[in-house]
Amino acid sequence: MSLTRIRLLVWKEFLQLRRDPLLLRLLLLMPIIQLVGFGYVVSVDVRNLPTAVVDLDQTVVSRQLESSFTASGYFLVVARPDAETQLTSLLDTGVAKVALVIPQGTQDLLARGQTAPVGIVVDGSDSQIASVGSGYAAQAIARFNASRTAAFTGSLQAPGIDARTRVVFNPTLDPINTMIPGLVAAILMISLMSIMSQAVVRERESGTLEQMFVTPIRPSEYLIGKVAPYALLAVAQLSVVAAIGMLWFKVPFNGSVWVVFVGLALFLLISVGLGLLVSLISRTRQQAQQALVFIMIPTMVLSGFIFPIESMPEAIQPLTYAVPLRYALTVLRGSFVKGSGFEALATPLWAMVGFAIVIFGAAVIATRRRIAE
């Protein structure tokens, strides 16, 4: 492998960008426009929120209160921890988004005509889910109190539940705090796939690809020279987006830089691989653009970036596991908002490792075969 040939290929790509001022302006302005344009997006309804129930009372009243939650259709009980201390790991890993904590002695307090406090813990790393979940929890408590009031005929002051909601990770429920980390991944994917999808097909249309094949350039050198410039541009874009997000929108960063770096590096390989595959299978730029749209639309819709996965039909939700952007959003939001480390984010990180090996590996093999033909 010759470093000189790789350096010349990288320089060639930068020269091509310089000769296309419109593309260069789009590369620099697109992330800023997307950040501002999508920074205040608010999504839709949420159902079947993963819920953990900590029932320390174990009475008829506590079971009735849990039934009031599950009967609404907005909460789906996925865990029943024995202690409130076990909620941290469930919320940190995303297993549960909402937790209902019923203290011991709840039924006794209601039997004595007193108000019983009940805890509602909401994961604020997704502000929309947190806002909607808090509202639905309040409705469930109100229904429970209404049913008890109806049972106390002739009494207007029936004892009831006092719900005390606590939002963790994002107490202000500011949607910007969760939207900006997601935009970092979305912008990286859009930018890299848009550029890389045109990388090979542009040279094929201009006739320079065949000239490249008769040179001493090896497939690995061609691939590195083709990818490196755009990877550097992607890093510059992400730096701009992160700076604007933290300085302009005041988004806090509670996690580890290394977790974000590893997650974005894996997602960069995935995005580059997808863009290269699109470019290799397309004969014209129009075909590449159509193929890109075909991939991008379901990716944005199914990843949870625009619409919460919990609000999708159950038949559609399994498809989201095949979308790499879903795992990138989990890693970035978990690190930015929750401060989660490698242990808590191991599942989405390993999923991205698998996607990177398969997609980028397939792109490398396809590129080598195309050059060797």
Buried (B, 14 or more C-beta within 10 A) or exposed (E): EEEEBBEEBBEBBBEBBEEEEEBBEBBEEBBBEBBEEBBEBEBEEBBBBBBBBBBBBEBEBBBEBBEBBBEBEBBBBBBEBEEBEBBBBBBBBBEBBBBBBBBEBBBEBBEEEEEBBBBBBBBBBBBBBBBBBBEBBEBBBBBBBEEBBEEEEEEEEBBBBEBEBEBBBBEEBBBBBBBBBBBBBBBBBBBBBBBBBBBBBBBBEEEEBEEBBEEEBBBBBBBBBBBBBBBEBBBEBBEBBBEBBBEEBEBEBBBBEEBBEBBBEBBBBBBBBBBBBBBBBBEEBEBBBEBBEEBBEEBBBBBBBBBBBBBBEEEEBEEBEEBBBBBBBBBBBBBBBBBBBBEBBEEBBEBBBEBBBEBBEBBBEBBBEBBEE
